Amino acid sequence: MQFTVEIGNRQWEIAVEPGTPPAVRVDGAAVPATLATLHAIGTEQASGAGHYTLLVGGRAYELAITPLSDGQLAVAVDSHLAIVRIEDPLTAALRAAGTRSTATQGEQTIRAPMPGRVVSVAVEAGQEVAAGAALVVLEAMKMESSIAAPYAGTVERVAVQPGETVSRDDELVVLTANDGAAAP
């Protein structure tokens, strides 16, 4: 399993391989680490809420984790509090890239945020779409992520087909803003 951890302006790439103990890599470097649940809070167990012991390099840390409404986590370690964002690599790239686009004269080209395979295309040329509507689903690193319309508009062109492989910044869809919807 791979994911990105962000605290403030710092970011780490974490990879965890199953096993006993699991193999953990932080930014490519092996780190001896184990996480034990001391107390998961009721039905919040799936969200990660609770108290944990994290063993890293032979040192134990007590963690208290509380999910926040925006999807981030409040993590108290000893007496320090950090707001943490944990995402799979594709979601992190999508957020960081803001669905990579270039806008000219009301048109916006929605571009691939990272290399991957087109799983499905939810729109066709001439179709009206609402802001946030799914346009294309990409698969990268065994994770699927939906690429959404950044504003209400009309699909001018679809540049990909299901099964096609795309590179970072390849054109996926071209949108034109509807009246009242501004292209970023």
C-alpha positions in Angstrom: 0.0 0.0 0.0 1.3 3.4 -0.9 0.2 6.8 0.3 1.3 10.4 0.9 1.4 12.0 4.3 1.3 15.8 4.5 1.9 17.9 7.6 1.9 21.6 7.0 4.1 22.2 3.9 6.1 18.9 4.4 5.2 15.8 2.5 6.4 12.1 2.8 5.8 9.2 0.5 5.0 6.1 2.6 5.0 2.5 1.3 3.8 -0.4 3.5 4.3 -4.0 2.5 2.3 -6.6 4.4 4.2 -9.0 6.7 5.1 -9.5 10.3 6.3 -7.0 11.0 5.2 -5.0 7.9 8.0 -3.5 5.8 7.7 0.3 5.9 9.5 2.8 3.6 9.5 6.5 4.1 10.7 8.4 1.0 12.3 5.2 -0.2 14.3 4.5 3.0 13.4 1.4 5.1 12.1 2.3 8.5 11.4 -0.2 11.3 7.9 0.7 12.4 4.8 -1.0 13.9 1.4 0.5 14.8 -0.7 -1.1 17.6 -4.3 -0.1 18.4 -4.7 0.7 22.1 -8.3 1.8 21.8 -10.4 2.5 18.7 -13.3 4.7 19.4 -16.6 2.8 18.9 -18.0 3.0 15.3 -15.2 5.4 14.4 -12.7 2.5 14.1 -12.9 2.6 10.3 -12.1 6.3 10.2 -8.9 5.8 12.3 -10.2 7.6 15.4 -8.6 6.3 18.6 -5.5 5.9 20.6 -2.4 4.1 19.2 1.1 3.2 20.0 3.6 3.7 17.1 6.9 2.0 17.3 9.6 3.6 15.1 13.2 2.5 15.3 12.7 1.1 18.8 11.0 4.2 20.2 7.4 4.2 21.2 5.0 7.2 20.5 1.5 7.5 21.9 -0.9 8.8 19.3 -4.5 10.2 19.6 -6.2 10.5 16.2 -9.4 12.4 15.5 -10.9 12.7 12.0 -11.7 16.3 11.0 -14.7 17.3 8.8 -12.4 18.2 5.8 -10.9 14.7 5.6 -7.8 15.5 7.4 -6.8 14.1 10.8 -5.9 15.8 14.1 -3.0 13.8 15.5 -1.7 14.4 19.0 1.8 12.9 19.6 2.9 13.2 23.1 2.0 16.9 23.8 2.3 18.1 20.1 -0.7 18.4 17.8 -0.4 18.1 14.0 -3.1 18.4 11.3 -2.3 15.5 8.9 -3.6 14.7 5.4 -3.2 11.1 4.2 -3.9 10.3 0.6 -3.1 7.7 -2.0 -0.6 8.9 -4.6 -3.2 9.5 -7.3 -5.4 11.6 -5.1 -2.4 13.6 -3.9 -1.3 14.3 -7.4 -4.8 15.3 -8.4 -5.0 17.7 -5.5 -1.6 19.1 -6.1 -2.1 19.5 -9.8 -5.6 20.9 -9.5 -6.5 18.6 -12.4 -3.8 20.2 -14.5 -5.4 22.4 -17.1 -4.7 25.2 -19.5 -7.4 27.7 -20.3 -7.8 29.9 -23.4 -10.8 31.9 -24.5 -13.3 30.1 -22.2 -12.0 26.7 -23.1 -10.2 24.5 -20.6 -8.1 21.5 -21.4 -8.3 18.9 -18.6 -5.0 17.1 -18.5 -3.8 13.9 -16.8 -2.3 14.6 -13.5 0.0 11.6 -13.7 0.6 8.6 -16.0 -2.1 5.9 -15.9 -4.8 4.0 -17.8 -8.2 5.3 -18.8 -10.8 3.1 -17.1 -13.8 4.9 -18.3 -15.0 8.0 -20.1 -18.3 9.4 -18.7 -18.9 12.1 -21.3 -19.1 12.7 -25.0 -18.6 15.8 -27.2 -21.5 18.2 -27.0 -22.6 17.0 -23.6 -23.5 19.6 -20.9 -21.8 18.9 -17.6 -22.3 20.3 -14.1 -19.3 21.5 -11.9 -17.9 18.4 -10.2 -19.3 15.9 -12.7 -17.1 12.9 -13.5 -15.4 13.2 -16.9 -12.8 10.4 -16.9 -11.7 7.7 -14.5 -8.0 7.0 -14.4 -6.1 4.1 -12.8 -2.6 4.7 -11.6 -0.6 2.5 -9.2 -3.7 0.2 -8.8 -5.8 3.1 -7.6 -8.8 4.6 -9.5 -9.6 8.3 -9.4 -12.3 10.3 -11.1 -11.3 13.4 -12.9 -14.1 16.0 -12.4 -15.3 19.0 -14.3 -13.9 22.2 -12.6 -17.0 24.2 -13.6 -20.3 23.8 -15.5 -19.8 23.6 -19.2 -20.0 21.9 -22.5 -17.7 19.1 -23.5 -16.0 20.2 -26.7 -13.8 17.2 -27.3 -12.9 13.9 -25.6 -9.3 13.0 -26.4 -9.1 9.5 -24.8 -10.9 6.2 -24.8 -11.2 3.4 -22.2 -8.2 1.2 -22.1 -5.9 3.9 -23.4 -2.6 4.7 -21.6 -1.9 8.3 -20.9 1.2 10.2 -19.7 1.3 13.1 -17.3 -0.2 16.3 -18.9 -1.9 14.4 -21.8 -5.1 16.0 -22.9 -8.2 14.2 -21.6 -11.2 16.5 -22.2 -11.7 20.0 -23.5 -14.5 22.0 -21.8 -16.1 25.4 -22.7 -17.6 27.3 -19.7 -21.4 27.8 -19.8 -22.7 31.3 -19.4 -22.1 32.4 -15.8 -19.4 29.7 -15.2 -15.9 31.1 -15.3 -13.0 29.0 -16.5 -10.2 29.2 -13.9 
